Amino acid sequence: CISFFETIIFFLRPRRAPSRSRHFPPGPGIRPPTPRPSRHRPIAKRICKALEAAGVRVGVMSCTYDIWVRDFLPVQVGHRRFVQFRYDPPYLKGYELLITPPGAARFLPQIRQCTVSPIRLDGGNVVRWRDVAMLTDRLYAWNRDQKPAALRRAVQDLLEVERLIVIPSEPHDGLGHAEDFGHADGIVRFLEANTVLINDYSRAHPAYHRTLTACLRRHKLEWL
């Protein structure tokens, strides 16, 4: 539940915010959800304490409908530069009340320059290292109205990267939803520009393991 912003934000706020926390009120036209003080309270307090001990400022927002800040808030692409993609994931079909509107972030002081894009994409499906970004092929499935090549170029330009790598989605990564999440951040993490850390799928999904590693090899990436 941690953003890329200089201020870290928790979305289902505890009854008492940490003493040095900032409270961000709901923006114009945004209806704040009913606070749920008991949900996630212990882990929120522990994370706040650890962050503050490290000198990281912590803030609380009351105008969101879910805790997954990485997915629905803008993606950071540079120093105080952000991109707000369309957050309308198929896995929340039937749970639309959990979709936080994009305007929830417009009053945050850290977001001074934000480009709004109609492309349907979760922040959790964006893993990057400087001028390289990696997404799963769910990008294409969620944006069938656009040609793949043009879609790739658009995302690459929005993310301000020189390379955009599309990897295959996991064969099953959901929790009983009609559609799985398709997030790259649960599959791979960059250790450096040409080295990534991946899950060991060789036993659970050997065919997927071969497909994923073949894709990484084509892009001249090493993996651990």
FENQUI-V179803 format. One record per run of one state. SS is the DSSP state (helix for helix, strand for strand, loop for the rest). FROM is the first residue (numbers start at 0). LEN is the number of residues. If there is no record, write none. Layout:
ss=SS from=FROM len=LEN
ss=SS from=FROM len=LEN
//
This chain:
ss=loop from=0 len=7
ss=strand from=7 len=3
ss=loop from=10 len=11
ss=strand from=21 len=3
ss=loop from=24 len=16
ss=helix from=40 len=13
ss=loop from=53 len=4
ss=strand from=57 len=4
ss=loop from=61 len=7
ss=helix from=68 len=4
ss=loop from=72 len=2
ss=strand from=74 len=4
ss=loop from=78 len=2
ss=strand from=80 len=6
ss=loop from=86 len=3
ss=helix from=89 len=3
ss=loop from=92 len=3
ss=helix from=95 len=3
ss=loop from=98 len=3
ss=helix from=101 len=4
ss=loop from=105 len=7
ss=strand from=112 len=8
ss=loop from=120 len=2
ss=helix from=122 len=3
ss=loop from=125 len=1
ss=strand from=126 len=3
ss=loop from=129 len=2
ss=strand from=131 len=5
ss=loop from=136 len=1
ss=helix from=137 len=5
ss=loop from=142 len=5
ss=helix from=147 len=12
ss=loop from=159 len=3
ss=strand from=162 len=5
ss=loop from=167 len=16
ss=helix from=183 len=3
ss=loop from=186 len=1
ss=strand from=187 len=5
ss=loop from=192 len=2
ss=strand from=194 len=4
ss=loop from=198 len=7
ss=helix from=205 len=13
ss=loop from=218 len=3
ss=strand from=221 len=2
ss=loop from=223 len=1
//
